[in-house]
């Protein structure tokens, strides 16, 4: 077990005519035993970061430390890590048992019997004892996934690295494996760095999540911190499903001014803004939809375009002028496409971002208690 | 097919029963009628057979007829007197086979010793050595070259072209060059003399070294093919397997031993089969290098058969020798194939 420290990690891919900075000056510490999720869109540098930690990519600048040991230039085999790959990367010519045993065979002096015992233990942890004699070809995707995880845990490494391990599974199995992986990590207590592009995985699995974009770290924090207190517009937009609504507004005389509405805000809030060119961010679940004609002060007129019933909730898509806004309504939404509605929003739930830099000026004021509670087991609201 | 015919018939009768006038126009398709082979094929299948036809015709002329002819005259006393009317030659059963294999206690009035048999068995042995030797040398050279080409380095495309040259060059030219290099005044002897490894020229094309010379010269012309096979094989190994192996703690050798070699197994299996068979029946290399009077150490079966059959005008016996060689090659291929596909190609393992 050890913590993992990335110190000004930079990775530049150099080809003959151009250089691409995949990871830019990344500082990040993964605590001992922590489950950290690296999340971001495709090409954000999350996989590259993971591969640098694994030693599969050479670091251009900066350092990587496991505990007190610098491993920046160590080869993967000297790092005491285990990795689970997106497509599992099981050795096709070996049985599941041989696959799991291979790491022990290569990196330890254990006798054949000891290795077999370790494999049996790991197999029973993963519930794959009966798959051991089979080759990967004979296994389903989910079973291969388990063998790949078994191959990682049998090594009892200091750090687990997981590169989108669930993305090749179907939705139902993915949800199941999500829980199982989390339980496994909690039982083993091994420091884990988990890469995903799926914000649901990030929100539900991580002790903390680190959001990357264009090779740069946007925010690190517990899932709920990042959800409710996003550091910038990118994080706000990336986390949450459906995504946060953004409306470009101007600040004038204690009010947010949009072509279609004027939303009064408290003068204290107005004074705290660093710019008058703002982006208003509202989570779909924070929008209050009303069919009443006589809307109060600051009501936003809108037209319903699409209603998506989800069973326990409905997503209502409405047009505010030329912008589209998503509203999440509990249960059945009593509106139809074409209906004229009004939207309202509580000031405490508003997010405001600088239009130029995306920097957050105000985030949702969720109770501190909710954030204290924020561990990986809490489902995204 | 029968089932679908039946369905059609039912449908037809369902219509015709109601409209009796139509009935007489429907061709008889009673149960038990069997259509000719060609009629039973679907349109796509017929088209496929038509496409195959030219190739089948060519193979019949070039392969099947000569094979059958060879099998036939291997049981007939075809010699010079019957050369122009072989079909009149007497039937001798398996006498030729007993003779050429040198089986004792055969009652043959033509020849009373088994010198030919002994020489032929020796030639068969030489063919096996030639095949296995060529396989080993081409595999080692081909794998080495493929591994080098698989590395990223400047000029590897040029290197790939250069490495293909021995195979692309006309094989007779390559072999003649080797023959010249192997002579006493050849560059090999001269080089060895100059650097002082030997005191007097060595004989490469006669005596004990001749088999080595044959294997090496032939391997030289063949290894690029093996290289291309293996190179393609290497290119198709997923990179992630190497990454997984690196993380599992495998070093260079570990990756080669436990990832590369097992992953090359399917293509290697094909190479082994092809190189063994092709070398066993290769005529060009022994003939160009060793000519009409090869040393007994390198007198391979194909050369021996030709020299014996045409030198002594014993065509029936020559055919019998060829049949034996053919059977050996076929049995080898079949055993190997059986083994290969029982074991499944992803086999190997740690």
Interface residues (C-beta under 8 A of the other chain):
Chain A: X54 X55 X56 X75 X76 X77 X81 X82 X83 X85 X87 X89 X90 X91 X92 X93 X94 X95 X98 X101 X102 X103 X105 X106 X107 X135 X137 X151 X155
Chain B: X238 X240 X241 X243 X244 X245 X246 X247 X248 X249 X250 X251 X254 X258 X259 X262 X263 X265 X346 X347 X348 X349 X350
